[in-house]
Amino acid sequence: MDTNPTPEATAAEQITLVQIDPAAAVVGLNVRTDANLTADFVASIRELGVLEPVVGHYDEEGRFVVLRGQRRTLAAVEAKSASIPAVVVDRPEDADRIVHQMAENDHRSGMSTADRISGVKQLAAFGLTAAQIKRRTARPRAEVDAALTIAGSELAEKAAQRWDYLTLDQAATLAEFEDDAEAVKALMLAAKEGHGFEHTTQRLRDEREDAAAIAAATEKLTGKGVRIVDRPSYEDKTTLGLDRLAAKEGGRAYNKTTHAKCAAHAAYFRISIAWEKDEKGKDVRVRQAVPQYVCTEWRGAGHVDLWNHGGASSKPKAADMSPEQREQARAERRDVIDSNKAWDTAEPVRRDWLAAFAARKAAPKGTSAFVARVLTEHPEVVADVGGSQLAAEWFGLKHVGYGYGSGWAALIEKATDGRAQVIALCRLLASLEKGTSRQSWRRVRPATADYLTFIAANGYDLSDVEKRAAGLLKPKPARRSRTKAAPAAPAADGTEPEGPDEAEAQSEDDAETASPAA
């Protein structure tokens, strides 16, 4: 067997590698119409240089014409690189050039989530800090931190290796909940379905935060001798809140102090949500466990229900309802409580998305029509100054007073036309956002519906309760049955008092915030 290379083989294996000035090179015709020079890519070229040589030929004037490597060449120019490596080939026929360019791009495979995790993990093993990894790889710090978090969790790392639909952020969230099997299951389902992951994550965080708050509050109250009970259901006829109980008709309602010696004295917790300012003056959401004091045997204790006026009521009592009607009323109350909780969960997810949206360089398609519609159809939004502080936070400005923000003029002055349009759009979005509340899902308000529909069209993943506020999802209609009128003066033994479950539904529906009991 002849092992000596033929002249043709020797010629084919020979390549010429040169260093070229990217600024002097000619970027030839390319099938890619957009080089997509991201800031991260340019930073990588600036830090590491061009690692893979570009390919091209010299023209009749001695200029290097880039055939493959258009993006690397333009990024090197942007990074002010003095030279880049290049492979010199013969000038191809136009058809061959196009085929080669398409093949190079079609068969290129990007790094998977698991690949990125593995790379960052190996760099960390060699002693590089997160900051050093960010600088050396030109990847965002948040991405590096997420990869390191995943690398520290066997469950999250294996999930990223097995399921290619998991993003880096989603895998990092799995690491956060690795000790909660049910939470991991819910997150994996949302990731697989491709929607609702952020809302599921926030719900799980809320539940975890609420459990911790209730545990701490329980320890505090039990230390004072207060018995803690579960929230009473609507069917519980023996438990009432102290605000409606007294020792005698017309007497003053009990409070936690005057009722403390009653053997049936107890408390349960509900979660109150408030927005407070942190040390930087930014609005942050605070969830608190608020005790609701009750008597669990109010009749046996000889108390009087101050709300039992003995007159006719426009609202039928449970004793006068059929089983079907009671179930319908129960479902409606549960819908109020669950939907309010869902709205509270969606709010921080939506605001985080808006803050990221405000960083855009240009407004999305449809912005002009949306702004025009808000200005003409919802003028109350323009007059409302409530969104000023929220918008100032998104753009990193200092809020100096009600309706005012410092730095807007300077921000607008240096903005491009596209960026200025983003600023104007986000200022309106902030006012629209501040105009939402727990009432938003109860009745569709045109301004809120337009607002939610617009952000959904631009990539925001609406939760079900937000779809209701946008008029995109209607709850199943409650079956309404004819009820007989309540008797004018029901007997004391037959009185069906409004239960704590209904009272809480009303409280959940009416109160945006609540202060914890002392």
C-alpha positions as semicolon CSV with decimal commas, in nm:
position;residue;x (nm);y (nm);z (nm)
1;M;0,000;0,000;0,000
2;D;0,141;0,335;-0,105
3;T;0,138;0,573;0,195
4;N;0,312;0,860;0,020
5;P;0,082;1,161;-0,022
6;T;-0,009;1,263;-0,372
7;P;0,069;1,614;-0,495
8;E;-0,308;1,685;-0,500
9;A;-0,350;1,577;-0,135
10;T;-0,049;1,779;-0,025
11;A;-0,186;2,089;-0,193
12;A;-0,530;2,038;-0,039
13;E;-0,386;2,011;0,312
14;Q;-0,181;2,328;0,285
15;I;-0,334;2,641;0,436
16;T;-0,206;2,991;0,474
17;L;-0,268;3,158;0,811
18;V;-0,215;3,532;0,829
19;Q;-0,289;3,822;1,063
20;I;-0,510;4,092;0,912
21;D;-0,629;4,435;1,022
22;P;-1,006;4,393;1,068
23;A;-1,067;4,762;1,001
24;A;-0,896;4,732;0,660
25;A;-1,069;4,409;0,562
26;V;-1,362;4,402;0,323
27;V;-1,665;4,215;0,451
28;G;-1,790;4,038;0,141
29;L;-2,145;3,944;0,051
30;N;-2,299;3,718;0,312
31;V;-2,623;3,524;0,343
32;R;-2,662;3,664;0,695
33;T;-2,826;4,004;0,666
34;D;-2,780;4,097;1,033
35;A;-2,450;4,050;1,214
36;N;-2,625;4,090;1,551
37;L;-2,330;4,244;1,735
38;T;-2,435;4,208;2,095
39;A;-2,250;4,387;2,373
40;D;-2,152;4,052;2,526
41;F;-2,000;3,929;2,199
42;V;-1,798;4,247;2,148
43;A;-1,679;4,227;2,509
44;S;-1,569;3,868;2,452
45;I;-1,367;3,968;2,144
46;R;-1,214;4,257;2,337
47;E;-1,114;4,026;2,624
48;L;-1,012;3,710;2,437
49;G;-0,957;3,819;2,079
50;V;-1,083;3,624;1,777
51;L;-1,028;3,259;1,869
52;E;-1,138;3,103;1,540
53;P;-0,974;3,247;1,225
54;V;-1,196;3,408;0,968
55;V;-1,179;3,279;0,610
56;G;-1,133;3,488;0,300
57;H;-0,924;3,576;-0,008
58;Y;-0,726;3,870;-0,143
59;D;-0,882;4,070;-0,425
60;E;-0,707;4,235;-0,719
61;E;-0,628;4,540;-0,507
62;G;-0,464;4,335;-0,235
63;R;-0,750;4,377;0,014
64;F;-0,859;4,084;0,229
65;V;-1,221;3,993;0,154
66;V;-1,396;3,808;0,438
67;L;-1,603;3,514;0,317
68;R;-1,680;3,349;0,650
69;G;-1,648;3,529;0,981
70;Q;-1,842;3,847;0,910
71;R;-1,961;3,878;1,271
72;R;-1,616;3,816;1,422
73;T;-1,460;4,075;1,190
74;L;-1,716;4,347;1,267
75;A;-1,695;4,276;1,639
76;A;-1,313;4,306;1,622
77;V;-1,354;4,646;1,456
78;E;-1,596;4,748;1,731
79;A;-1,352;4,623;1,997
80;K;-1,065;4,812;1,823
81;S;-0,858;4,496;1,780
82;A;-0,530;4,562;1,597
83;S;-0,529;4,227;1,416
84;I;-0,718;3,899;1,390
85;P;-0,619;3,557;1,250
86;A;-0,738;3,469;0,900
87;V;-0,714;3,171;0,665
88;V;-0,643;3,257;0,301
89;V;-0,827;3,054;0,036
90;D;-0,882;3,088;-0,336
91;R;-1,170;3,304;-0,443
92;P;-1,472;3,074;-0,479
93;E;-1,750;3,087;-0,732
94;D;-2,051;3,281;-0,602
95;A;-2,266;2,968;-0,581
96;D;-1,996;2,789;-0,379
97;R;-1,961;3,091;-0,148
98;I;-2,333;3,091;-0,070
99;V;-2,343;2,714;-0,013
100;H;-2,045;2,731;0,224
101;Q;-2,189;3,024;0,419
102;M;-2,526;2,855;0,460
103;A;-2,367;2,526;0,566
104;E;-2,145;2,700;0,822
105;N;-2,445;2,869;0,987
106;D;-2,698;2,588;0,947
107;H;-2,485;2,322;1,114
108;R;-2,355;2,537;1,399
109;S;-2,480;2,425;1,741
110;G;-2,491;2,668;2,031
111;M;-2,397;2,579;2,385
112;S;-2,668;2,415;2,589
113;T;-2,761;2,514;2,943
114;A;-2,576;2,208;3,071
115;D;-2,266;2,307;2,871
116;R;-2,258;2,654;3,029
117;I;-2,301;2,512;3,378
118;S;-2,019;2,265;3,318
119;G;-1,787;2,536;3,187
120;V;-1,848;2,772;3,478
121;K;-1,814;2,485;3,725
122;Q;-1,475;2,390;3,580
123;L;-1,352;2,749;3,590
124;A;-1,460;2,776;3,954
125;A;-1,275;2,453;4,028
126;F;-0,958;2,617;3,897
127;G;-1,003;2,891;4,154
128;L;-1,162;3,166;3,945
129;T;-1,409;3,384;4,132
130;A;-1,748;3,478;3,991
131;A;-1,614;3,822;3,900
132;Q;-1,314;3,671;3,722
133;I;-1,534;3,425;3,533
134;K;-1,758;3,712;3,423
135;R;-1,461;3,911;3,296
136;R;-1,284;3,622;3,125
137;T;-1,596;3,483;2,954
138;A;-1,772;3,818;2,896
139;R;-2,094;3,663;3,024
140;P;-2,344;3,855;3,242
141;R;-2,280;3,827;3,615
142;A;-2,634;3,703;3,672
143;E;-2,566;3,414;3,432
144;V;-2,241;3,325;3,607
145;D;-2,407;3,336;3,950
146;A;-2,693;3,117;3,827
147;A;-2,450;2,860;3,684
148;L;-2,258;2,849;4,013
149;T;-2,582;2,804;4,206
150;I;-2,680;2,512;3,984
151;A;-2,334;2,359;4,010
152;G;-2,381;2,350;4,387
153;S;-2,705;2,152;4,360
154;E;-2,693;1,793;4,244
155;L;-3,066;1,796;4,168
156;A;-3,054;2,113;3,958
157;E;-2,740;2,010;3,770
158;K;-2,883;1,669;3,679
159;A;-3,212;1,827;3,574
160;A;-3,030;2,070;3,342
161;Q;-2,835;1,780;3,189
162;R;-3,146;1,571;3,134
163;W;-3,408;1,827;3,028
164;D;-3,293;2,057;2,750
165;Y;-3,598;2,283;2,782
166;L;-3,471;2,418;3,116
167;T;-3,312;2,760;3,097
168;L;-3,027;2,863;3,322
169;D;-3,257;3,074;3,541
170;Q;-3,510;2,793;3,570
171;A;-3,247;2,541;3,672
172;A;-3,118;2,787;3,935
173;T;-3,472;2,814;4,071
174;L;-3,486;2,435;4,105
175;A;-3,175;2,461;4,323
176;E;-3,358;2,713;4,541
177;F;-3,638;2,462;4,608
178;E;-3,438;2,137;4,597
179;D;-3,560;2,034;4,945
180;D;-3,927;2,062;4,846
181;A;-4,027;1,777;4,613
182;E;-4,374;1,918;4,542
183;A;-4,231;2,258;4,457
184;V;-3,978;2,102;4,218
185;K;-4,258;1,905;4,052
186;A;-4,466;2,220;4,001
187;L;-4,168;2,411;3,860
188;M;-4,074;2,132;3,620
189;L;-4,432;2,116;3,492
190;A;-4,439;2,492;3,429
191;A;-4,101;2,480;3,253
192;K;-4,213;2,191;3,033
193;E;-4,539;2,365;2,939
194;G;-4,346;2,678;2,847
195;H;-4,551;2,930;3,043
196;G;-4,626;3,030;3,402
197;F;-4,282;2,951;3,542
198;E;-4,222;3,297;3,695
199;H;-4,570;3,301;3,848
200;T;-4,525;2,952;3,991
201;T;-4,189;3,054;4,137
202;Q;-4,336;3,364;4,300
203;R;-4,627;3,167;4,443
204;L;-4,389;2,915;4,598
205;R;-4,174;3,194;4,742
206;D;-4,482;3,361;4,885
207;E;-4,596;3,037;5,045
208;R;-4,251;2,982;5,194
209;E;-4,234;3,339;5,324
210;D;-4,587;3,316;5,466
211;A;-4,512;2,988;5,643
212;A;-4,204;3,142;5,804
213;A;-4,398;3,453;5,908
214;I;-4,680;3,246;6,058
215;A;-4,433;3,021;6,242
216;A;-4,260;3,323;6,395
217;A;-4,590;3,489;6,488
218;T;-4,723;3,162;6,634
219;E;-4,418;3,128;6,857
220;K;-4,466;3,486;6,977
221;L;-4,837;3,448;7,061
222;T;-4,813;3,104;7,216
223;G;-4,544;3,247;7,440
224;K;-4,811;3,488;7,565
225;G;-5,054;3,202;7,626
226;V;-5,272;3,259;7,319
227;R;-5,414;2,945;7,160
228;I;-5,359;2,927;6,783
229;V;-5,624;2,765;6,565
230;D;-5,668;2,708;6,194
231;R;-5,872;2,961;6,005
232;P;-6,237;2,868;6,073
233;S;-6,445;2,763;5,775
234;Y;-6,774;2,912;5,672
235;E;-6,959;2,613;5,815
236;D;-6,809;2,674;6,162
237;K;-7,103;2,810;6,363
238;T;-6,916;2,822;6,694
239;T;-6,639;3,068;6,606
240;L;-6,670;3,444;6,558
241;G;-6,429;3,735;6,549
242;L;-6,403;3,953;6,860
243;D;-6,503;4,266;6,669
244;R;-6,862;4,143;6,661
245;L;-6,889;3,988;7,009
246;A;-6,981;4,154;7,338
247;A;-7,089;4,054;7,689
248;K;-7,439;4,197;7,638
249;E;-7,667;4,351;7,378
250;G;-7,549;4,700;7,290
251;G;-7,224;4,645;7,478
252;R;-6,875;4,731;7,360
253;A;-6,710;4,472;7,136
254;Y;-6,438;4,259;7,285
255;N;-6,076;4,306;7,194
256;K;-5,772;4,085;7,251
257;T;-5,722;4,229;7,599
258;T;-6,078;4,227;7,734
259;H;-6,141;3,878;7,595
260;A;-5,810;3,724;7,700
261;K;-5,949;3,550;8,010
262;C;-6,220;3,365;7,814
263;A;-6,144;2,994;7,796
264;A;-6,236;2,999;7,423
265;H;-5,998;3,287;7,343
266;A;-5,788;3,205;7,034
267;A;-5,635;3,349;6,720
268;Y;-5,563;3,247;6,364
269;F;-5,347;3,424;6,106
270;R;-5,406;3,589;5,774
271;I;-5,138;3,735;5,551
272;S;-5,133;4,110;5,505
273;I;-4,939;4,266;5,220
274;A;-4,798;4,617;5,223
275;W;-4,552;4,815;5,014
276;E;-4,286;4,986;5,223
277;K;-3,970;5,177;5,143
278;D;-3,634;5,013;5,197
279;E;-3,315;5,191;5,303
280;K;-3,268;5,316;4,945
281;G;-3,617;5,460;4,925
282;K;-3,737;5,187;4,691
283;D;-4,081;5,033;4,733
284;V;-4,055;4,673;4,850
285;R;-4,336;4,432;4,922
286;V;-4,371;4,310;5,280
287;R;-4,582;4,010;5,377
288;Q;-4,689;3,992;5,739
289;A;-4,878;3,735;5,945
290;V;-5,161;3,928;6,114
291;P;-5,344;3,761;6,405
292;Q;-5,723;3,753;6,391
293;Y;-5,862;3,708;6,740
294;V;-6,172;3,493;6,781
295;C;-6,385;3,311;7,034
296;T;-6,420;2,946;6,945
297;E;-6,728;2,887;7,168
298;W;-6,903;3,221;7,166
299;R;-7,250;3,087;7,253
300;G;-7,119;2,862;7,529
301;A;-6,923;3,154;7,671
302;G;-7,242;3,359;7,691
303;H;-7,134;3,621;7,437
304;V;-7,373;3,822;7,221
305;D;-7,338;3,865;6,845
306;L;-7,352;4,239;6,784
307;W;-7,424;4,183;6,417
308;N;-7,744;3,989;6,485
309;H;-7,978;4,285;6,452
310;G;-8,288;4,066;6,433
311;G;-8,412;4,238;6,121
312;A;-8,453;4,130;5,765
313;S;-8,139;4,093;5,557
314;S;-8,097;4,128;5,184
315;K;-7,845;3,846;5,200
316;P;-7,981;3,496;5,262
317;K;-7,838;3,313;5,560
318;A;-7,686;2,969;5,534
319;A;-7,985;2,810;5,712
320;D;-8,215;2,941;5,442
321;M;-8,002;2,811;5,154
322;S;-8,028;2,482;4,973
323;P;-7,714;2,262;4,969
324;E;-7,654;2,375;4,609
325;Q;-7,679;2,741;4,709
326;R;-7,444;2,696;5,001
327;E;-7,190;2,530;4,774
328;Q;-7,224;2,815;4,526
329;A;-7,172;3,075;4,800
330;R;-6,873;2,882;4,932
331;A;-6,718;2,867;4,583
332;E;-6,767;3,241;4,534
333;R;-6,597;3,320;4,865
334;R;-6,312;3,085;4,783
335;D;-6,274;3,252;4,444
336;V;-6,234;3,592;4,614
337;I;-5,965;3,464;4,850
338;D;-5,777;3,261;4,589
339;S;-5,794;3,530;4,321
340;N;-5,671;3,799;4,559
341;K;-5,377;3,578;4,653
342;A;-5,307;3,512;4,286
343;W;-5,313;3,885;4,213
344;D;-5,070;3,952;4,498
345;T;-4,838;3,687;4,357
346;A;-4,857;3,825;4,003
347;E;-4,780;4,184;4,102
348;P;-4,404;4,148;4,175
349;V;-4,360;3,923;3,871
350;R;-4,521;4,186;3,651
351;R;-4,317;4,470;3,799
352;D;-3,990;4,280;3,758
353;W;-4,077;4,225;3,392
354;L;-4,158;4,593;3,347
355;A;-3,827;4,696;3,504
356;A;-3,641;4,476;3,253
357;F;-3,861;4,605;2,969
358;A;-3,759;4,964;3,056
359;A;-3,398;4,882;2,964
360;R;-3,485;4,842;2,595
361;K;-3,303;5,060;2,344
362;A;-3,608;5,098;2,123
363;A;-3,982;5,067;2,172
364;P;-4,159;4,763;2,026
365;K;-4,386;4,765;1,725
366;G;-4,728;4,904;1,806
367;T;-4,604;5,150;2,067
368;S;-4,722;5,464;1,886
369;A;-5,075;5,328;1,850
370;F;-5,081;5,218;2,215
371;V;-4,958;5,556;2,343
372;A;-5,212;5,736;2,125
373;R;-5,492;5,515;2,257
374;V;-5,392;5,574;2,620
375;L;-5,368;5,952;2,570
376;T;-5,704;5,979;2,394
377;E;-5,916;5,706;2,553
378;H;-5,771;5,696;2,907
379;P;-5,681;6,058;2,988
380;E;-5,708;5,988;3,361
381;V;-5,381;5,793;3,331
382;V;-5,198;6,101;3,206
383;A;-5,329;6,312;3,495
384;D;-5,235;6,049;3,754
385;V;-4,890;6,110;3,902
386;G;-4,886;5,788;4,103
387;G;-4,657;5,611;3,858
388;S;-4,377;5,867;3,886
389;Q;-4,191;5,689;4,164
390;L;-4,226;5,348;4,001
391;A;-4,096;5,478;3,667
392;A;-3,808;5,658;3,841
393;E;-3,700;5,326;3,996
394;W;-3,701;5,155;3,656
395;F;-3,469;5,418;3,510
396;G;-3,241;5,446;3,812
397;L;-3,357;5,797;3,902
398;K;-3,415;5,947;4,244
399;H;-3,774;6,016;4,335
400;V;-3,784;6,355;4,509
401;G;-4,150;6,400;4,587
402;Y;-4,507;6,317;4,500
403;G;-4,529;6,317;4,123
404;Y;-4,173;6,431;4,071
405;G;-3,848;6,262;3,983
406;S;-3,499;6,398;3,960
407;G;-3,296;6,337;3,645
408;W;-3,565;6,298;3,379
409;A;-3,445;6,595;3,176
410;A;-3,086;6,471;3,161
411;L;-3,202;6,118;3,078
412;I;-3,417;6,238;2,789
413;E;-3,156;6,482;2,660
414;K;-2,898;6,210;2,599
415;A;-3,148;5,952;2,472
416;T;-3,180;5,848;2,108
417;D;-3,521;5,883;1,947
418;G;-3,587;5,514;2,006
419;R;-3,482;5,531;2,369
420;A;-3,687;5,847;2,428
421;Q;-3,992;5,662;2,300
422;V;-3,920;5,384;2,551
423;I;-3,904;5,641;2,832
424;A;-4,238;5,793;2,735
425;L;-4,398;5,451;2,698
426;C;-4,271;5,326;3,034
427;R;-4,389;5,641;3,211
428;L;-4,742;5,562;3,092
429;L;-4,701;5,193;3,179
430;A;-4,596;5,290;3,534
431;S;-4,914;5,494;3,584
432;L;-5,123;5,212;3,441
433;E;-4,951;4,966;3,673
434;K;-5,011;5,185;3,978
435;G;-5,377;5,198;3,880
436;T;-5,417;4,823;3,926
437;S;-5,530;4,656;4,247
438;R;-5,708;4,351;4,378
439;Q;-6,023;4,499;4,230
440;S;-5,878;4,470;3,880
441;W;-5,971;4,104;3,836
442;R;-6,324;4,159;3,968
443;R;-6,435;4,392;3,691
444;V;-6,266;4,464;3,360
445;R;-6,147;4,825;3,341
446;P;-6,070;4,937;2,982
447;A;-5,739;5,107;3,070
448;T;-5,616;4,803;3,263
449;A;-5,732;4,566;2,989
450;D;-5,544;4,765;2,723
451;Y;-5,236;4,777;2,946
452;L;-5,222;4,405;3,020
453;T;-5,298;4,314;2,659
454;F;-5,012;4,535;2,540
455;I;-4,748;4,388;2,771
456;A;-4,871;4,036;2,691
457;A;-4,822;4,110;2,320
458;N;-4,463;4,207;2,401
459;G;-4,361;3,894;2,584
460;Y;-4,514;3,911;2,933
461;D;-4,670;3,582;3,043
462;L;-5,011;3,670;3,187
463;S;-5,133;3,457;3,474
464;D;-5,495;3,344;3,479
465;V;-5,602;3,615;3,722
466;E;-5,438;3,880;3,499
467;K;-5,620;3,735;3,199
468;R;-5,944;3,793;3,388
469;A;-5,843;4,156;3,448
470;A;-5,768;4,191;3,077
471;G;-6,103;4,041;2,979
472;L;-5,927;3,748;2,812
473;L;-6,049;3,481;3,052
474;K;-6,389;3,463;3,213
475;P;-6,461;3,261;3,526
476;K;-6,719;2,990;3,505
477;P;-7,055;3,157;3,562
478;A;-7,200;3,085;3,904
479;R;-7,537;2,920;3,891
480;R;-7,793;3,151;4,044
481;S;-8,086;2,991;4,219
482;R;-8,401;3,153;4,345
483;T;-8,388;3,191;4,720
484;K;-8,668;3,250;4,961
485;A;-8,650;3,571;5,158
486;A;-8,491;3,554;5,499
487;P;-8,743;3,556;5,784
488;A;-8,799;3,895;5,943
489;A;-8,695;3,788;6,291
490;P;-8,509;3,458;6,305
491;A;-8,501;3,275;6,635
492;A;-8,175;3,298;6,826
493;D;-8,117;2,925;6,805
494;G;-8,167;2,932;6,428
495;T;-7,932;3,220;6,357
496;E;-7,661;3,137;6,105
497;P;-7,389;3,397;6,165
498;E;-7,158;3,500;5,886
499;G;-6,852;3,281;5,932
500;P;-6,488;3,394;5,956
501;D;-6,427;3,251;5,609
502;E;-6,674;3,499;5,462
503;A;-6,547;3,781;5,681
504;E;-6,195;3,711;5,558
505;A;-6,313;3,707;5,198
506;Q;-6,459;4,053;5,249
507;S;-6,141;4,169;5,419
508;E;-5,930;4,022;5,141
509;D;-6,149;4,196;4,884
510;D;-6,160;4,540;5,043
511;A;-5,819;4,590;5,203
512;E;-5,507;4,646;5,000
513;T;-5,290;4,656;5,309
514;A;-5,335;4,582;5,673
515;S;-5,140;4,666;5,983
516;P;-5,049;4,382;6,216
517;A;-5,220;4,363;6,550
518;A;-5,014;4,486;6,839
